[in-house]
Amino acid sequence: MSPLRQTRASAAKAVPPPASKSARPRRTAPPMYDFGVLRELRKQAGLTLDETGSRAGVSLAVISKLERNQTSAELETLHRLGNVFGLTAANLLGLAESRNAHKIQSSSYQSSGFTFRKIAYGNVAAFLADAPAGARLSKPEMHSDEFEICWVLRGAIELTLPFGTSLLAAGEAVQFDAVQPHTYHARQESQLLLIHLRKPNRF
């Protein structure tokens, strides 16, 4: 083999193969819950890990791993830890969840002439609605035990409830118990924002 061919052959061996797609680092999604909030609650209460564990009946190792997001929490553990700080398990979970931003896509649908765009997070759902003049809608969503807020952004909406009728102009809002029958009537071409707030447990 000539020296030129030997040089080319050596150069070819020295060139590393291209990295495969599988070898590239993958982006990992942020955790849904950040229990670092436990450390903040503990410090605000002036408690050490040992004191928190003793009051909650949870091992120091579990609490330490939770604070560093190295383990997941069982419902019973959340209940025990929440009691230490005067919180329910749901409240504690909500604090951990609220530390992250959760991006979602709205959904769209139509009902009785109203066009809705909807998003929902946990205990709240929001509906942006557009309605032509004359459109009428009775009980637009199947409700659980919720409050409903109606905020008229544009136009005029007539809201009928069992105890009376209200005419809402742009900029006006009303809150009521969503379980009771109710009807929206667009007196003009209108846009409104409906917010459903789930009632806190009363037991």
C-alpha positions, 0 to 999 in steps of 0.5 A, a space after each residue: 500500500 502506498 504512503 498516500 493510501 495509508 494516510 487516507 486509511 488512518 484518517 478514516 479510522 480516526 474519524 468517530 462515527 456520527 452520534 446516533 439519535 438514541 445517544 442524544 440527551 433527551 429532554 425530561 419533563 419537569 416533575 408534576 409536583 415539587 415537594 421542596 415546599 415541605 422544607 419551606 413549611 418546616 422552616 417557617 414552623 421552626 421545625 427540624 427534620 427530626 421534629 417534623 418526622 416525630 410529629 407526623 409519624 413519618 421517617 426522617 429519611 422519607 421526609 428528606 427524600 420528599 424535600 429533594 424530590 427523590 421519592 413520590 408521596 403516598 396519600 397517607 404520608 401527605 395526610 400525616 405531614 399536612 396535619 403538622 402544618 395545619 393543612 389537608 392532604 389536598 392543600 399540601 398537594 396543591 402547594 406542591 403542584 402550584 410551584 410548576 407551570 402546567 401548559 394545556 391546550 383549550 378545547 372548543 365546542 358549540 351549544 345552542 348558538 354559543 361557541 365555547 373555548 374551555 380550559 380546566 385546572 384542578 378545582 377551576 374551569 374557565 369558559 370563554 363564550 361568544 354568542 350572537 344576539 338572540 342565542 339562548 342557553 339553559 344550564 350550559 354544563 352539567 354541574 357538580 357542587 360548584 359556584 359559577 361566575 359570569 363576567 360579561 366582556 362585551 354586549 349584554 347577557 340576561 341571566 335567569 335564575 329561580 329567584 329572578 332575572 338579571 341583565 348584565 352589561 359589559 364589565 358586570 359580573 355575578 356569582 351564584 350556585 351553579 347547581 340551580 337551574 339557570 339560563 343565559 340569553 344574549 340580548 346583543 352579540 356578546 362575549 362572556 367568561 364563565 368560571 366554575 369553582 368547585 366548592 371546598 369539602 364541608 366534611 
